[in-house]
Amino acid sequence: AAVRIQPDMLTRRLQEAQQRLAQGWRLAENLHPDRPLKFGYARVSASDGTVVTSTVAAAKARLLTLHFADGTIDARTGADGGDTDAISRSKAATRNKKPADHRQEQLF
């Protein structure tokens, strides 16, 4: 005896597949690395494209690209021939006097 496929079974399976696809797409959009840029954050990358996550890495890279929601801008750490380590230490010391803000960690 042959099994007869019911149109409503196919319709239901198609709807379920569409819902799973939509859920997966929403998750992918929420996890996209550029999503936090919409909230005023910036992503910093070195000239080779690697993400810069510390002042030490920024000073070492020297040439950076700042990624914002509306575009990118190139930047350079320190002045030509200047002491970028001293600049990094000075800014890090100023930054460390403020209470830590862990809101950005919640974005990921």
N, C-alpha and C positions, 0 to 999 in steps of 0.2 A: 504494500500500500504506500502510495506516494504521500509525502507530507505537503500539505497545501500552505503556502505562505499567506498570511493575512495582511492586507494593506495597513491596518491600524498597528500591527506589530512593527512593520517597517517604519512607519511614521514615528512611533514612539522611540524606537532605537535611534533614528535620525535626530530627533529633538534632544535626546540625552547626549548624543555625540556633540551636537552644536553647543549645548550647555557646558560640557567639559572643555571644549575648545575655547569658549568665551572666558571661562574661569582661568584657564591657563594663560590666555592672552592678558587678562587683567593682572595676574601675578607677574608676568614678564614686564609689563609696563611699570608696576610698582617697584620692581627690583632693578630697573635700568639705572646704570651708574650716573646718568645725567638728571635723574628725577630731582635730587636735592637742589639742583641749580635753580629750579623754579621757586625755591623758598629763600633765595638770597645767598646760598652757599656757592663757593667756587671750587673747581677741581684743578689742581696744579699738576702739570706734567713737565718732564724734562724734554730736551730737544730730541731725544731718541724715542719719546712716546711713553716712557715709564711714568707711573704715578709717583709724585713726590709727596711723602707723608711726614717729613720732619724738617726742622730748620737745618740740620746737618746735611741732609740730602739736597736741600735747596741751595745751600752754599756751595756744595760740591758740584752741582749741575751748572750753576751760574746762569745759564740761559734757560728760561722757563716759558711755558705757555699757560696762561690763566684762562680757564674755560668758565664762561658765565652762561646764563640761560639765553642771552641774546647774541652770543658770539664769543670770540676769543681775542686775547691780546697777548703779545709777547712782552716779556719782562726780563730783567737782568738783576741778579743779586749783587749788592755792593757797588762800589764805583770802580772805574778802570784802575787796576793796580792797587786798589784799596784793600784793607784788611777785612774781608768778608766774615772771618771767624769772629772778630771783635764786634762787628755789626750784629751778627747772629746772637752772640752772647748777650749783648745789650738789650736786644728786643726780647729775647727769651726771658731775661731777668725781669723786665717790665711786665711781660705777659704772666709770669708765674706769681706775681703779687695779687692778681685777681683770683676770686674763687673759680674753681673749675666748672665749666659748663658742659654737662654730659648730654645735652639735648641732641646734638648731632649724632652721637653714637646710636640713638634710638631710630635713626633713619634707616639703618642697615640691619 
